[in-house]
Amino acid sequence: MDIKTPLLEIKNLYVNYGAIQALEDIDIVVYEGEIVTLIGANGAGKSTTLRAISRLIPPRRGQIVYQGINITRSRPDQVVRLGIAQSPEGRRVLARQTVLDNLKLGAYTRSDKLGIKSDLEKQFIIFPRLAERRHQLAGTLSGGEQQMLAIARAVMSKPKLLLLDEPSLGLAPQIVREIFSVIRQLNESGVTILLVEQNATLALQTATRGYVLEAGKLVLSGLASELLKDERVKQAYLG
């Protein structure tokens, strides 16, 4: 891991929703091969940070630099082509399309048909439940299966950086364990991950490093193992 060249660097980022300031002076660095987590209470700005990176919302100030390229004003499809994919909060699968069609749509920026076919089969190996339900409408899947589909769909774009927004939200503990096992597996296969997760303990146990957001500001950062032991983090987020 070359600490001189971050894969992603967010500098002095400000985001507003109308008159409301959602993010203020955010600085985040993600190095290739890491799992980095953003933790904080609801409304802290975690999902807003991911949406800004994906260019789904425009920053008011600051820079987002990916692989040395300033993507602050790029279109969302350009960001995907550069190698950033997001699995959004609430899954957002296309309910009236099949599992297979959802996965194919994840590869919409690609033209390598053989590669797409091979990657579809890889997703079915990683997520056997999706293989069983490949011709089923996505809206008929369970919450856990929809989360698996949302992650697999994002991976179909062959990202170097995967943004995961609340992958455990509303899921049973056994399904959460399965999802996080896959997250580690994806990371081991070479995908760098920026993780937003309500379950701070699980997020910090999984991540390399972490950032803590409060009311749109960064208040703490460090190695995930150290944040797990930090009294402020324990009292506020670890229960």
Secondary structure, DSSP 8 states (H G I E B T S, - for coil): --TTS-SEEEEEEEEEETTEEEEEEEEEEE-TT-EEEEE-STTSSHHHHHHHHTTSS--SEEEEEETTEE-TT--HHHHHHHTEEEE-TT----TTSBHHHHHHHHTTT---HHHHHHHHHHHHHH-HHHHHTTTSBGGGS-HHHHHHHHHHHHHTT--SEEEEE-TTTT--HHHHHHHHHHHHHHHHTT-EEEEE-S-HHHHHHH-SEEEEEETTEEEEEEEHHHHHH-HHHIIIII-
